[in-house]
Amino acid sequence: MKNILVTGYRAHELNIFDQKNKGIAYIKKAIEGRILPLIEEGLEWVLTPGQYGVDLWACETVIELKKRYPHLKLSIIAAYQNPEEKWKEEKQQYFHDILNKVDYYGTVSNQPYNGVWQLTARDDLLLRKTDGILLFYDEDAAEGSPRFYKQKAMKKHEKDGYRILTIRSDDIQSIADEERYSGFDS
């Protein structure tokens, strides 16, 4: 696998409303755990839609991994111009800090948001340009926006073997438990 799409829940879908939430570190650790073996197998690009939540936490994770694996590249492909313009100032700054560290940033549409077609076109492009997806989605725990990616990825998997890797709520909980209990081992 040379290129992977990484996406999942928006922050609010996980009841995360700021960057201080302890759960973010566990999510990032889960992403790193799934990406590291792929890097060893030849992964070159990580692509994400860049929405506030799992997408941007994945970007942070990849930016850290690039220090050890300088060949690894990171891209955000947004659906439309200025997707962050209605976010709070703190979130906008966070987004811009990440944008300064990606290898490629682009938009599918060169206009501001004007319809769901832009989101559909972005999703289709990201799926077309990647060999697989790493999706943080757990339909048993919480429905949410990632279900659309899962449906499209499943169709692509059936058609041409598109690889689907997942992170579920149990995975995050296991990491949190491991961190909590490792403090007692010393």
TIVO-2410 file (N, C-alpha, C; in nm, 3 decimals):
# residues 186
REC num residu      c1      c2      c3 atome chaine
REC   1      M   0.085  -0.118   0.000     N      A
REC   1      M   0.000   0.000   0.000    CA      A
REC   1      M   0.090   0.124   0.000     C      A
REC   2      K   0.072   0.208  -0.100     N      A
REC   2      K   0.152   0.330  -0.113    CA      A
REC   2      K   0.081   0.451  -0.054     C      A
REC   3      N  -0.050   0.457  -0.068     N      A
REC   3      N  -0.129   0.573  -0.024    CA      A
REC   3      N  -0.247   0.527   0.060     C      A
REC   4      I  -0.267   0.593   0.174     N      A
REC   4      I  -0.381   0.557   0.259    CA      A
REC   4      I  -0.459   0.681   0.297     C      A
REC   5      L  -0.590   0.664   0.301     N      A
REC   5      L  -0.682   0.767   0.350    CA      A
REC   5      L  -0.705   0.741   0.497     C      A
REC   6      V  -0.686   0.843   0.581     N      A
REC   6      V  -0.713   0.829   0.723    CA      A
REC   6      V  -0.822   0.930   0.760     C      A
REC   7      T  -0.929   0.879   0.818     N      A
REC   7      T  -1.040   0.966   0.858    CA      A
REC   7      T  -1.123   0.896   0.966     C      A
REC   8      G  -1.224   0.964   1.011     N      A
REC   8      G  -1.310   0.909   1.115    CA      A
REC   8      G  -1.400   1.017   1.171     C      A
REC   9      Y  -1.432   1.000   1.297     N      A
REC   9      Y  -1.526   1.091   1.362    CA      A
REC   9      Y  -1.477   1.235   1.366     C      A
REC  10      R  -1.572   1.328   1.361     N      A
REC  10      R  -1.544   1.468   1.393    CA      A
REC  10      R  -1.534   1.476   1.545     C      A
REC  11      A  -1.464   1.575   1.594     N      A
REC  11      A  -1.442   1.589   1.738    CA      A
REC  11      A  -1.573   1.590   1.816     C      A
REC  12      H  -1.671   1.667   1.768     N      A
REC  12      H  -1.798   1.678   1.842    CA      A
REC  12      H  -1.874   1.545   1.847     C      A
REC  13      E  -1.852   1.458   1.749     N      A
REC  13      E  -1.918   1.327   1.750    CA      A
REC  13      E  -1.862   1.238   1.861     C      A
REC  14      L  -1.744   1.274   1.911     N      A
REC  14      L  -1.681   1.200   2.021    CA      A
REC  14      L  -1.693   1.278   2.153     C      A
REC  15      N  -1.773   1.384   2.150     N      A
REC  15      N  -1.787   1.473   2.266    CA      A
REC  15      N  -1.653   1.531   2.311     C      A
REC  16      I  -1.570   1.562   2.213     N      A
REC  16      I  -1.442   1.629   2.238    CA      A
REC  16      I  -1.456   1.771   2.185     C      A
REC  17      F  -1.437   1.867   2.275     N      A
REC  17      F  -1.463   2.006   2.236    CA      A
REC  17      F  -1.341   2.097   2.245     C      A
REC  18      D  -1.226   2.042   2.286     N      A
REC  18      D  -1.103   2.120   2.282    CA      A
REC  18      D  -0.984   2.025   2.277     C      A
REC  19      Q  -0.868   2.080   2.251     N      A
REC  19      Q  -0.747   2.000   2.233    CA      A
REC  19      Q  -0.691   1.945   2.364     C      A
REC  20      K  -0.750   1.981   2.476     N      A
REC  20      K  -0.700   1.936   2.607    CA      A
REC  20      K  -0.758   1.800   2.647     C      A
REC  21      N  -0.853   1.749   2.573     N      A
REC  21      N  -0.917   1.623   2.607    CA      A
REC  21      N  -0.815   1.508   2.603     C      A
REC  22      K  -0.809   1.431   2.711     N      A
REC  22      K  -0.711   1.322   2.723    CA      A
REC  22      K  -0.732   1.212   2.619     C      A
REC  23      G  -0.854   1.199   2.572     N      A
REC  23      G  -0.883   1.095   2.473    CA      A
REC  23      G  -0.808   1.113   2.343     C      A
REC  24      I  -0.773   1.236   2.309     N      A
REC  24      I  -0.702   1.262   2.182    CA      A
REC  24      I  -0.570   1.187   2.178     C      A
REC  25      A  -0.497   1.184   2.289     N      A
REC  25      A  -0.368   1.115   2.292    CA      A
REC  25      A  -0.386   0.965   2.263     C      A
REC  26      Y  -0.492   0.906   2.313     N      A
REC  26      Y  -0.518   0.764   2.290    CA      A
REC  26      Y  -0.556   0.739   2.144     C      A
REC  27      I  -0.632   0.829   2.087     N      A
REC  27      I  -0.670   0.817   1.946    CA      A
REC  27      I  -0.545   0.826   1.858     C      A
REC  28      K  -0.459   0.923   1.889     N      A
REC  28      K  -0.336   0.939   1.812    CA      A
REC  28      K  -0.245   0.816   1.825     C      A
REC  29      K  -0.241   0.759   1.942     N      A
REC  29      K  -0.160   0.638   1.964    CA      A
REC  29      K  -0.216   0.522   1.881     C      A
REC  30      A  -0.347   0.510   1.874     N      A
REC  30      A  -0.410   0.405   1.792    CA      A
REC  30      A  -0.378   0.425   1.644     C      A
REC  31      I  -0.384   0.550   1.599     N      A
REC  31      I  -0.352   0.580   1.459    CA      A
REC  31      I  -0.207   0.542   1.430     C      A
REC  32      E  -0.117   0.583   1.519     N      A
REC  32      E   0.025   0.551   1.501    CA      A
REC  32      E   0.046   0.400   1.495     C      A
REC  33      G  -0.021   0.328   1.583     N      A
REC  33      G  -0.008   0.183   1.585    CA      A
REC  33      G  -0.051   0.116   1.455     C      A
REC  34      R  -0.148   0.174   1.388     N      A
REC  34      R  -0.194   0.117   1.259    CA      A
REC  34      R  -0.105   0.162   1.143     C      A
REC  35      I  -0.051   0.283   1.152     N      A
REC  35      I   0.029   0.337   1.041    CA      A
REC  35      I   0.172   0.282   1.039     C      A
REC  36      L   0.232   0.261   1.156     N      A
REC  36      L   0.372   0.217   1.161    CA      A
REC  36      L   0.400   0.092   1.076     C      A
REC  37      P   0.321  -0.016   1.089     N      A
REC  37      P   0.348  -0.134   1.005    CA      A
REC  37      P   0.336  -0.103   0.856     C      A
REC  38      L   0.247  -0.011   0.821     N      A
REC  38      L   0.229   0.026   0.679    CA      A
REC  38      L   0.352   0.100   0.628     C      A
REC  39      I   0.412   0.184   0.714     N      A
REC  39      I   0.534   0.254   0.674    CA      A
REC  39      I   0.644   0.152   0.646     C      A
REC  40      E   0.652   0.052   0.732     N      A
REC  40      E   0.753  -0.053   0.714    CA      A
REC  40      E   0.730  -0.132   0.584     C      A
REC  41      E   0.604  -0.136   0.540     N      A
REC  41      E   0.569  -0.207   0.416    CA      A
REC  41      E   0.581  -0.118   0.293     C      A
REC  42      G   0.616   0.011   0.311     N      A
REC  42      G   0.635   0.099   0.196    CA      A
REC  42      G   0.534   0.212   0.180     C      A
REC  43      L   0.455   0.240   0.281     N      A
REC  43      L   0.360   0.350   0.273    CA      A
REC  43      L   0.433   0.481   0.241     C      A
REC  44      E   0.380   0.558   0.147     N      A
REC  44      E   0.443   0.684   0.107    CA      A
REC  44      E   0.359   0.806   0.145     C      A
REC  45      W   0.229   0.798   0.125     N      A
REC  45      W   0.141   0.914   0.147    CA      A
REC  45      W   0.027   0.881   0.242     C      A
REC  46      V  -0.003   0.974   0.331     N      A
REC  46      V  -0.123   0.971   0.413    CA      A
REC  46      V  -0.208   1.088   0.368     C      A
REC  47      L  -0.332   1.061   0.329     N      A
REC  47      L  -0.425   1.164   0.284    CA      A
REC  47      L  -0.541   1.172   0.382     C      A
REC  48      T  -0.591   1.292   0.402     N      A
REC  48      T  -0.704   1.311   0.492    CA      A
REC  48      T  -0.788   1.429   0.442     C      A
REC  49      P  -0.918   1.429   0.475     N      A
REC  49      P  -1.003   1.542   0.437    CA      A
REC  49      P  -0.978   1.668   0.521     C      A
REC  50      G  -0.909   1.655   0.633     N      A
REC  50      G  -0.872   1.771   0.713    CA      A
REC  50      G  -0.984   1.830   0.798     C      A
REC  51      Q  -1.083   1.751   0.832     N      A
REC  51      Q  -1.190   1.803   0.917    CA      A
REC  51      Q  -1.148   1.795   1.063     C      A
REC  52      Y  -1.208   1.880   1.145     N      A
REC  52      Y  -1.169   1.889   1.286    CA      A
REC  52      Y  -1.211   1.763   1.360     C      A
REC  53      G  -1.114   1.688   1.403     N      A
REC  53      G  -1.137   1.562   1.472    CA      A
REC  53      G  -1.028   1.464   1.433     C      A
REC  54      V  -1.066   1.341   1.405     N      A
REC  54      V  -0.971   1.235   1.374    CA      A
REC  54      V  -0.879   1.275   1.259     C      A
REC  55      D  -0.931   1.345   1.158     N      A
REC  55      D  -0.849   1.385   1.043    CA      A
REC  55      D  -0.727   1.465   1.088     C      A
REC  56      L  -0.749   1.567   1.168     N      A
REC  56      L  -0.639   1.653   1.210    CA      A
REC  56      L  -0.550   1.585   1.313     C      A
REC  57      W  -0.606   1.498   1.397     N      A
REC  57      W  -0.522   1.423   1.491    CA      A
REC  57      W  -0.432   1.326   1.415     C      A
REC  58      A  -0.484   1.273   1.305     N      A
REC  58      A  -0.401   1.187   1.220    CA      A
REC  58      A  -0.287   1.270   1.159     C      A
REC  59      C  -0.318   1.391   1.118     N      A
REC  59      C  -0.214   1.479   1.064    CA      A
REC  59      C  -0.105   1.503   1.166     C      A
REC  60      E  -0.144   1.534   1.289     N      A
REC  60      E  -0.045   1.554   1.396    CA      A
REC  60      E   0.042   1.429   1.414     C      A
REC  61      T  -0.021   1.314   1.411     N      A
REC  61      T   0.050   1.187   1.426    CA      A
REC  61      T   0.152   1.168   1.314     C      A
REC  62      V   0.110   1.194   1.191     N      A
REC  62      V   0.199   1.176   1.076    CA      A
REC  62      V   0.313   1.278   1.081     C      A
REC  63      I   0.284   1.400   1.121     N      A
REC  63      I   0.389   1.503   1.133    CA      A
REC  63      I   0.497   1.455   1.230     C      A
REC  64      E   0.456   1.393   1.341     N      A
REC  64      E   0.553   1.337   1.435    CA      A
REC  64      E   0.629   1.219   1.373     C      A
REC  65      L   0.559   1.132   1.301     N      A
REC  65      L   0.623   1.016   1.238    CA      A
REC  65      L   0.723   1.057   1.131     C      A
REC  66      K   0.699   1.170   1.065     N      A
REC  66      K   0.789   1.218   0.960    CA      A
REC  66      K   0.929   1.249   1.014     C      A
REC  67      K   0.939   1.274   1.145     N      A
REC  67      K   1.070   1.299   1.205    CA      A
REC  67      K   1.156   1.173   1.199     C      A
REC  68      R   1.092   1.056   1.212     N      A
REC  68      R   1.163   0.928   1.204    CA      A
REC  68      R   1.163   0.869   1.064     C      A
REC  69      Y   1.061   0.905   0.987     N      A
REC  69      Y   1.044   0.851   0.851    CA      A
REC  69      Y   1.028   0.967   0.754     C      A
REC  70      P   1.138   1.034   0.720     N      A
REC  70      P   1.128   1.157   0.639    CA      A
REC  70      P   1.070   1.136   0.498     C      A
REC  71      H   1.068   1.013   0.451     N      A
REC  71      H   1.009   0.987   0.319    CA      A
REC  71      H   0.856   0.995   0.322     C      A
REC  72      L   0.796   0.984   0.439     N      A
REC  72      L   0.650   0.984   0.452    CA      A
REC  72      L   0.594   1.122   0.418     C      A
REC  73      K   0.488   1.125   0.341     N      A
REC  73      K   0.427   1.251   0.298    CA      A
REC  73      K   0.284   1.259   0.351     C      A
REC  74      L   0.239   1.383   0.369     N      A
REC  74      L   0.106   1.409   0.426    CA      A
REC  74      L   0.031   1.509   0.340     C      A
REC  75      S  -0.095   1.479   0.315     N      A
REC  75      S  -0.178   1.566   0.232    CA      A
REC  75      S  -0.316   1.585   0.293     C      A
REC  76      I  -0.365   1.707   0.284     N      A
REC  76      I  -0.504   1.736   0.318    CA      A
REC  76      I  -0.573   1.777   0.189     C      A
REC  77      I  -0.682   1.709   0.158     N      A
REC  77      I  -0.764   1.744   0.042    CA      A
REC  77      I  -0.901   1.783   0.096     C      A
REC  78      A  -0.929   1.911   0.098     N      A
REC  78      A  -1.057   1.962   0.150    CA      A
REC  78      A  -1.161   1.966   0.037     C      A
REC  79      A  -1.285   1.972   0.076     N      A
REC  79      A  -1.395   1.972  -0.022    CA      A
REC  79      A  -1.412   2.107  -0.090     C      A
REC  80      Y  -1.384   2.215  -0.017     N      A
REC  80      Y  -1.409   2.350  -0.069    CA      A
REC  80      Y  -1.312   2.448  -0.003     C      A
REC  81      Q  -1.310   2.570  -0.056     N      A
REC  81      Q  -1.220   2.672  -0.003    CA      A
REC  81      Q  -1.254   2.710   0.140     C      A
REC  82      N  -1.151   2.733   0.219     N      A
REC  82      N  -1.164   2.782   0.357    CA      A
REC  82      N  -1.261   2.701   0.443     C      A
REC  83      P  -1.241   2.571   0.455     N      A
REC  83      P  -1.335   2.490   0.533    CA      A
REC  83      P  -1.338   2.530   0.681     C      A
REC  84      E  -1.234   2.597   0.727     N      A
REC  84      E  -1.222   2.633   0.868    CA      A
REC  84      E  -1.280   2.770   0.902     C      A
REC  85      E  -1.331   2.842   0.803     N      A
REC  85      E  -1.368   2.982   0.828    CA      A
REC  85      E  -1.478   3.003   0.932     C      A
REC  86      K  -1.559   2.904   0.957     N      A
REC  86      K  -1.665   2.919   1.058    CA      A
REC  86      K  -1.628   2.857   1.193     C      A
REC  87      W  -1.506   2.804   1.202     N      A
REC  87      W  -1.460   2.746   1.327    CA      A
REC  87      W  -1.422   2.857   1.424     C      A
REC  88      K  -1.414   2.824   1.550     N      A
REC  88      K  -1.366   2.919   1.650    CA      A
REC  88      K  -1.219   2.950   1.620     C      A
REC  89      E  -1.175   3.068   1.666     N      A
REC  89      E  -1.040   3.115   1.634    CA      A
REC  89      E  -0.931   3.016   1.675     C      A
REC  90      E  -0.946   2.956   1.793     N      A
REC  90      E  -0.847   2.859   1.842    CA      A
REC  90      E  -0.835   2.739   1.747     C      A
REC  91      K  -0.947   2.691   1.697     N      A
REC  91      K  -0.947   2.578   1.604    CA      A
REC  91      K  -0.889   2.619   1.469     C      A
REC  92      Q  -0.917   2.741   1.426     N      A
REC  92      Q  -0.861   2.791   1.300    CA      A
REC  92      Q  -0.709   2.796   1.309     C      A
REC  93      Q  -0.658   2.844   1.421     N      A
REC  93      Q  -0.513   2.853   1.439    CA      A
REC  93      Q  -0.450   2.714   1.437     C      A
REC  94      Y  -0.514   2.621   1.504     N      A
REC  94      Y  -0.469   2.481   1.506    CA      A
REC  94      Y  -0.462   2.426   1.364     C      A
REC  95      F  -0.566   2.450   1.286     N      A
REC  95      F  -0.573   2.404   1.147    CA      A
REC  95      F  -0.460   2.465   1.065     C      A
REC  96      H  -0.438   2.596   1.080     N      A
REC  96      H  -0.334   2.663   1.003    CA      A
REC  96      H  -0.195   2.615   1.043     C      A
REC  97      D  -0.175   2.585   1.171     N      A
REC  97      D  -0.047   2.530   1.216    CA      A
REC  97      D  -0.019   2.397   1.147     C      A
REC  98      I  -0.121   2.314   1.135     N      A
REC  98      I  -0.106   2.185   1.067    CA      A
REC  98      I  -0.081   2.207   0.918     C      A
REC  99      L  -0.157   2.299   0.857     N      A
REC  99      L  -0.140   2.325   0.713    CA      A
REC  99      L   0.003   2.363   0.680     C      A
REC 100      N   0.069   2.434   0.769     N      A
REC 100      N   0.208   2.475   0.746    CA      A
REC 100      N   0.305   2.357   0.743     C      A
REC 101      K   0.260   2.240   0.788     N      A
REC 101      K   0.349   2.124   0.797    CA      A
REC 101      K   0.312   2.012   0.701     C      A
REC 102      V   0.205   2.027   0.623     N      A
REC 102      V   0.168   1.921   0.528    CA      A
REC 102      V   0.250   1.937   0.400     C      A
REC 103      D   0.263   1.828   0.327     N      A
REC 103      D   0.338   1.831   0.201    CA      A
REC 103      D   0.253   1.880   0.085     C      A
REC 104      Y   0.121   1.861   0.097     N      A
REC 104      Y   0.032   1.908  -0.008    CA      A
REC 104      Y  -0.103   1.941   0.052     C      A
REC 105      Y  -0.157   2.056   0.013     N      A
REC 105      Y  -0.293   2.094   0.051    CA      A
REC 105      Y  -0.367   2.135  -0.075     C      A
REC 106      G  -0.486   2.082  -0.091     N      A
REC 106      G  -0.566   2.119  -0.207    CA      A
REC 106      G  -0.713   2.113  -0.173     C      A
REC 107      T  -0.793   2.172  -0.261     N      A
REC 107      T  -0.939   2.167  -0.246    CA      A
REC 107      T  -0.998   2.110  -0.375     C      A
REC 108      V  -1.105   2.037  -0.361     N      A
REC 108      V  -1.172   1.981  -0.478    CA      A
REC 108      V  -1.246   2.091  -0.553     C      A
REC 109      S  -1.304   2.183  -0.478     N      A
REC 109      S  -1.378   2.295  -0.538    CA      A
REC 109      S  -1.309   2.426  -0.497     C      A
REC 110      N  -1.294   2.516  -0.590     N      A
REC 110      N  -1.230   2.644  -0.562    CA      A
REC 110      N  -1.329   2.751  -0.517     C      A
REC 111      Q  -1.442   2.710  -0.467     N      A
REC 111      Q  -1.542   2.804  -0.416    CA      A
REC 111      Q  -1.574   2.770  -0.271     C      A
REC 112      P  -1.636   2.862  -0.200     N      A
REC 112      P  -1.680   2.829  -0.064    CA      A
REC 112      P  -1.787   2.720  -0.069     C      A
REC 113      Y  -1.825   2.669   0.047     N      A
REC 113      Y  -1.926   2.563   0.051    CA      A
REC 113      Y  -2.053   2.608  -0.018     C      A
REC 114      N  -2.102   2.526  -0.110     N      A
REC 114      N  -2.231   2.555  -0.171    CA      A
REC 114      N  -2.312   2.431  -0.202     C      A
REC 115      G  -2.272   2.317  -0.143     N      A
REC 115      G  -2.354   2.199  -0.161    CA      A
REC 115      G  -2.283   2.071  -0.125     C      A
REC 116      V  -2.363   1.971  -0.096     N      A
REC 116      V  -2.310   1.840  -0.055    CA      A
REC 116      V  -2.230   1.775  -0.168     C      A
REC 117      W  -2.252   1.820  -0.290     N      A
REC 117      W  -2.177   1.765  -0.403    CA      A
REC 117      W  -2.027   1.782  -0.383     C      A
REC 118      Q  -1.985   1.890  -0.315     N      A
REC 118      Q  -1.842   1.913  -0.292    CA      A
REC 118      Q  -1.785   1.804  -0.200     C      A
REC 119      L  -1.863   1.768  -0.098     N      A
REC 119      L  -1.818   1.664  -0.004    CA      A
REC 119      L  -1.812   1.528  -0.076     C      A
REC 120      T  -1.911   1.501  -0.157     N      A
REC 120      T  -1.915   1.376  -0.233    CA      A
REC 120      T  -1.797   1.368  -0.329     C      A
REC 121      A  -1.769   1.478  -0.399     N      A
REC 121      A  -1.657   1.481  -0.494    CA      A
REC 121      A  -1.524   1.461  -0.420     C      A
REC 122      R  -1.509   1.523  -0.302     N      A
REC 122      R  -1.387   1.506  -0.223    CA      A
REC 122      R  -1.370   1.360  -0.181     C      A
REC 123      D  -1.476   1.302  -0.128     N      A
REC 123      D  -1.470   1.163  -0.082    CA      A
REC 123      D  -1.434   1.069  -0.196     C      A
REC 124      D  -1.498   1.089  -0.311     N      A
REC 124      D  -1.470   1.004  -0.426    CA      A
REC 124      D  -1.325   1.018  -0.471     C      A
REC 125      L  -1.272   1.140  -0.472     N      A
REC 125      L  -1.133   1.164  -0.510    CA      A
REC 125      L  -1.037   1.094  -0.412     C      A
REC 126      L  -1.061   1.112  -0.282     N      A
REC 126      L  -0.974   1.050  -0.182    CA      A
REC 126      L  -0.975   0.897  -0.193     C      A
REC 127      L  -1.088   0.840  -0.218     N      A
REC 127      L  -1.096   0.694  -0.233    CA      A
REC 127      L  -1.027   0.648  -0.362     C      A
REC 128      R  -1.039   0.728  -0.467     N      A
REC 128      R  -0.975   0.695  -0.595    CA      A
REC 128      R  -0.823   0.702  -0.586     C      A
REC 129      K  -0.772   0.797  -0.508     N      A
REC 129      K  -0.628   0.822  -0.501    CA      A
REC 129      K  -0.555   0.738  -0.397     C      A
REC 130      T  -0.627   0.653  -0.325     N      A
REC 130      T  -0.565   0.573  -0.219    CA      A
REC 130      T  -0.585   0.424  -0.243     C      A
REC 131      D  -0.498   0.346  -0.178     N      A
REC 131      D  -0.503   0.200  -0.190    CA      A
REC 131      D  -0.583   0.137  -0.076     C      A
REC 132      G  -0.611   0.218   0.026     N      A
REC 132      G  -0.685   0.168   0.141    CA      A
REC 132      G  -0.723   0.281   0.233     C      A
REC 133      I  -0.800   0.246   0.336     N      A
REC 133      I  -0.849   0.345   0.431    CA      A
REC 133      I  -0.823   0.295   0.573     C      A
REC 134      L  -0.784   0.388   0.659     N      A
REC 134      L  -0.780   0.365   0.803    CA      A
REC 134      L  -0.893   0.450   0.859     C      A
REC 135      L  -0.995   0.385   0.910     N      A
REC 135      L  -1.118   0.452   0.950    CA      A
REC 135      L  -1.145   0.430   1.098     C      A
REC 136      F  -1.153   0.541   1.173     N      A
REC 136      F  -1.196   0.531   1.312    CA      A
REC 136      F  -1.348   0.545   1.309     C      A
REC 137      Y  -1.412   0.429   1.321     N      A
REC 137      Y  -1.558   0.424   1.318    CA      A
REC 137      Y  -1.603   0.298   1.388     C      A
REC 138      D  -1.703   0.313   1.471     N      A
REC 138      D  -1.755   0.201   1.547    CA      A
REC 138      D  -1.906   0.215   1.552     C      A
REC 139      E  -1.973   0.154   1.456     N      A
REC 139      E  -2.118   0.170   1.448    CA      A
REC 139      E  -2.190   0.114   1.571     C      A
REC 140      D  -2.126   0.021   1.643     N      A
REC 140      D  -2.187  -0.032   1.765    CA      A
REC 140      D  -2.182   0.071   1.879     C      A
REC 141      A  -2.082   0.160   1.874     N      A
REC 141      A  -2.066   0.259   1.981    CA      A
REC 141      A  -2.140   0.388   1.949     C      A
REC 142      A  -2.127   0.436   1.824     N      A
REC 142      A  -2.189   0.563   1.789    CA      A
REC 142      A  -2.198   0.578   1.638     C      A
REC 143      E  -2.316   0.605   1.589     N      A
REC 143      E  -2.333   0.638   1.448    CA      A
REC 143      E  -2.264   0.771   1.425     C      A
REC 144      G  -2.234   0.801   1.304     N      A
REC 144      G  -2.172   0.930   1.276    CA      A
REC 144      G  -2.133   0.942   1.130     C      A
REC 145      S  -2.072   1.054   1.099     N      A
REC 145      S  -2.036   1.084   0.961    CA      A
REC 145      S  -1.944   0.981   0.896     C      A
REC 146      P  -1.858   0.907   0.970     N      A
REC 146      P  -1.771   0.809   0.902    CA      A
REC 146      P  -1.846   0.695   0.834     C      A
REC 147      R  -1.973   0.679   0.864     N      A
REC 147      R  -2.047   0.567   0.802    CA      A
REC 147      R  -2.049   0.581   0.650     C      A
REC 148      F  -2.047   0.707   0.600     N      A
REC 148      F  -2.049   0.727   0.455    CA      A
REC 148      F  -1.919   0.677   0.392     C      A
REC 149      Y  -1.806   0.703   0.458     N      A
REC 149      Y  -1.678   0.650   0.410    CA      A
REC 149      Y  -1.679   0.498   0.414     C      A
REC 150      K  -1.733   0.442   0.522     N      A
REC 150      K  -1.733   0.297   0.535    CA      A
REC 150      K  -1.813   0.234   0.421     C      A
REC 151      Q  -1.931   0.290   0.391     N      A
REC 151      Q  -2.014   0.236   0.283    CA      A
REC 151      Q  -1.941   0.240   0.149     C      A
REC 152      K  -1.878   0.353   0.119     N      A
REC 152      K  -1.807   0.367  -0.008    CA      A
REC 152      K  -1.685   0.276  -0.013     C      A
REC 153      A  -1.613   0.267   0.100     N      A
REC 153      A  -1.493   0.182   0.105    CA      A
REC 153      A  -1.531   0.036   0.087     C      A
REC 154      M  -1.642  -0.006   0.146     N      A
REC 154      M  -1.687  -0.145   0.132    CA      A
REC 154      M  -1.718  -0.177  -0.015     C      A
REC 155      K  -1.783  -0.084  -0.084     N      A
REC 155      K  -1.813  -0.106  -0.226    CA      A
REC 155      K  -1.684  -0.118  -0.306     C      A
REC 156      K  -1.588  -0.030  -0.277     N      A
REC 156      K  -1.460  -0.032  -0.348    CA      A
REC 156      K  -1.382  -0.160  -0.313     C      A
REC 157      H  -1.393  -0.206  -0.190     N      A
REC 157      H  -1.328  -0.330  -0.149    CA      A
REC 157      H  -1.384  -0.449  -0.228     C      A
REC 158      E  -1.516  -0.454  -0.240     N      A
REC 158      E  -1.580  -0.564  -0.313    CA      A
REC 158      E  -1.543  -0.561  -0.460     C      A
REC 159      K  -1.531  -0.439  -0.515     N      A
REC 159      K  -1.503  -0.424  -0.657    CA      A
REC 159      K  -1.357  -0.452  -0.690     C      A
REC 160      D  -1.263  -0.393  -0.612     N      A
REC 160      D  -1.122  -0.406  -0.651    CA      A
REC 160      D  -1.025  -0.431  -0.534     C      A
REC 161      G  -1.076  -0.484  -0.423     N      A
REC 161      G  -0.987  -0.523  -0.314    CA      A
REC 161      G  -0.931  -0.410  -0.230     C      A
REC 162      Y  -0.994  -0.295  -0.235     N      A
REC 162      Y  -0.951  -0.180  -0.155    CA      A
REC 162      Y  -0.937  -0.224  -0.009     C      A
REC 163      R  -0.825  -0.190   0.052     N      A
REC 163      R  -0.797  -0.235   0.189    CA      A
REC 163      R  -0.869  -0.147   0.291     C      A
REC 164      I  -0.930  -0.210   0.389     N      A
REC 164      I  -1.001  -0.137   0.495    CA      A
REC 164      I  -0.942  -0.176   0.630     C      A
REC 165      L  -0.883  -0.078   0.696     N      A
REC 165      L  -0.832  -0.095   0.832    CA      A
REC 165      L  -0.919  -0.010   0.922     C      A
REC 166      T  -0.947  -0.059   1.042     N      A
REC 166      T  -1.036   0.017   1.130    CA      A
REC 166      T  -0.975   0.036   1.267     C      A
REC 167      I  -1.023   0.138   1.331     N      A
REC 167      I  -1.001   0.161   1.472    CA      A
REC 167      I  -1.140   0.169   1.532     C      A
REC 168      R  -1.160   0.093   1.638     N      A
REC 168      R  -1.291   0.091   1.705    CA      A
REC 168      R  -1.275   0.149   1.846     C      A
REC 169      S  -1.385   0.176   1.908     N      A
REC 169      S  -1.384   0.230   2.044    CA      A
REC 169      S  -1.309   0.138   2.141     C      A
REC 170      D  -1.323   0.006   2.122     N      A
REC 170      D  -1.253  -0.091   2.207    CA      A
REC 170      D  -1.102  -0.073   2.199     C      A
REC 171      D  -1.053  -0.042   2.078     N      A
REC 171      D  -0.909  -0.022   2.059    CA      A
REC 171      D  -0.860   0.097   2.141     C      A
REC 172      I  -0.937   0.203   2.139     N      A
REC 172      I  -0.901   0.324   2.214    CA      A
REC 172      I  -0.906   0.293   2.364     C      A
REC 173      Q  -1.010   0.222   2.405     N      A
REC 173      Q  -1.023   0.187   2.547    CA      A
REC 173      Q  -0.907   0.099   2.594     C      A
REC 174      S  -0.864   0.006   2.510     N      A
REC 174      S  -0.751  -0.081   2.545    CA      A
REC 174      S  -0.624   0.000   2.566     C      A
REC 175      I  -0.601   0.097   2.478     N      A
REC 175      I  -0.483   0.183   2.491    CA      A
REC 175      I  -0.492   0.265   2.620     C      A
REC 176      A  -0.609   0.319   2.648     N      A
REC 176      A  -0.628   0.398   2.771    CA      A
REC 176      A  -0.605   0.311   2.894     C      A
REC 177      D  -0.660   0.189   2.893     N      A
REC 177      D  -0.642   0.098   3.006    CA      A
REC 177      D  -0.495   0.061   3.024     C      A
REC 178      E  -0.429   0.032   2.913     N      A
REC 178      E  -0.287  -0.004   2.918    CA      A
REC 178      E  -0.204   0.110   2.977     C      A
REC 179      E  -0.232   0.231   2.934     N      A
REC 179      E  -0.160   0.349   2.987    CA      A
REC 179      E  -0.186   0.364   3.137     C      A
REC 180      R  -0.309   0.347   3.174     N      A
REC 180      R  -0.348   0.364   3.315    CA      A
REC 180      R  -0.279   0.258   3.403     C      A
REC 181      Y  -0.280   0.133   3.356     N      A
REC 181      Y  -0.225   0.024   3.435    CA      A
REC 181      Y  -0.072   0.022   3.431     C      A
REC 182      S  -0.012   0.073   3.326     N      A
REC 182      S   0.134   0.071   3.317    CA      A
REC 182      S   0.196   0.159   3.425     C      A
REC 183      G   0.122   0.256   3.474     N      A
REC 183      G   0.171   0.341   3.582    CA      A
REC 183      G   0.184   0.265   3.712     C      A
REC 184      F   0.109   0.155   3.725     N      A
REC 184      F   0.112   0.074   3.848    CA      A
REC 184      F   0.221  -0.032   3.844     C      A
REC 185      D   0.275  -0.058   3.725     N      A
REC 185      D   0.376  -0.164   3.712    CA      A
REC 185      D   0.512  -0.124   3.768     C      A
REC 186      S   0.543   0.005   3.773     N      A
REC 186      S   0.678   0.047   3.810    CA      A
REC 186      S   0.704   0.040   3.957     C      A
***
